[in-house]
Amino acid sequence: MSKKKNLQKYGIAIPSILLPKDKSKLKSWSVIACDQYTQDAAYWQNVENFVGDAPSSLHITLPEIYLNASDKNER
């Protein structure tokens, strides 16, 4: 039995991990939200300014501070 099939019988799969091809942009790709920043609007504004239009997980994340924001659908 192959390793892949052996893992599957336990409900385990090897994931595909997608990262930007240009490794120089990895600094803006990852976004880490610690509890200390969940309600810090200035922090999230700085992150948005830093990331800009670059590929970033920020673009697929809704920080907690924006859960009740009127523009949350655009975020």
C-alpha positions as CSV (number, residue, x, y, z in Angstrom):
1,M,0.0,0.0,0.0
2,S,1.3,3.5,-0.9
3,K,2.0,6.0,1.8
4,K,-0.7,8.2,0.4
5,K,-3.3,5.4,0.5
6,N,-2.2,4.5,4.0
7,L,-2.7,8.0,5.2
8,Q,-6.1,8.2,3.5
9,K,-7.4,5.3,5.5
10,Y,-6.9,7.3,8.7
11,G,-8.5,10.4,7.2
12,I,-5.2,12.2,6.6
13,A,-4.3,13.9,3.3
14,I,-1.1,15.7,2.2
15,P,-2.2,19.3,1.5
16,S,-1.3,21.5,-1.5
17,I,0.3,24.6,-0.1
18,L,-0.1,27.7,-2.3
19,L,2.4,30.5,-2.0
20,P,3.3,33.4,-4.3
21,K,5.8,32.4,-6.9
22,D,7.9,35.5,-6.3
23,K,9.6,34.7,-2.9
24,S,10.6,38.4,-2.5
25,K,6.9,39.1,-1.8
26,L,6.4,36.7,1.0
27,K,6.8,39.5,3.6
28,S,3.4,40.9,2.5
29,W,1.8,37.5,1.9
30,S,1.5,36.4,5.5
31,V,-0.7,38.2,8.0
32,I,-0.6,37.3,11.6
33,A,-3.3,38.5,14.0
34,C,-2.5,38.3,17.6
35,D,-5.1,39.0,20.3
36,Q,-3.3,42.2,21.1
37,Y,-4.1,43.6,17.7
38,T,-7.7,42.4,17.2
39,Q,-9.2,45.8,18.2
40,D,-6.3,48.0,17.1
41,A,-7.5,50.0,14.1
42,A,-4.2,51.7,13.6
43,Y,-2.4,48.3,13.4
44,W,-4.8,47.1,10.7
45,Q,-4.5,50.3,8.7
46,N,-0.7,50.0,8.8
47,V,-1.0,46.4,7.5
48,E,-3.3,47.5,4.7
49,N,-0.9,50.3,3.7
50,F,2.1,47.9,3.8
51,V,0.3,45.2,1.7
52,G,-1.3,47.5,-0.8
53,D,-2.3,45.5,-3.9
54,A,0.4,42.9,-3.4
55,P,-0.7,39.2,-3.1
56,S,-1.5,38.8,0.6
57,S,-3.6,36.6,2.8
58,L,-5.0,39.9,4.2
59,H,-7.2,40.0,1.1
60,I,-8.9,36.8,2.1
61,T,-9.1,37.6,5.9
62,L,-11.6,39.7,7.7
63,P,-9.9,41.0,10.9
64,E,-12.2,40.9,13.9
65,I,-12.2,44.7,14.3
66,Y,-14.2,44.9,11.0
67,L,-16.9,42.4,11.9
68,N,-19.5,45.1,12.5
69,A,-18.1,47.7,10.0
70,S,-20.5,49.0,7.4
71,D,-17.9,48.2,4.6
72,K,-17.1,44.6,5.8
73,N,-18.5,43.2,2.5
74,E,-15.9,45.2,0.5
75,R,-13.1,44.0,2.8
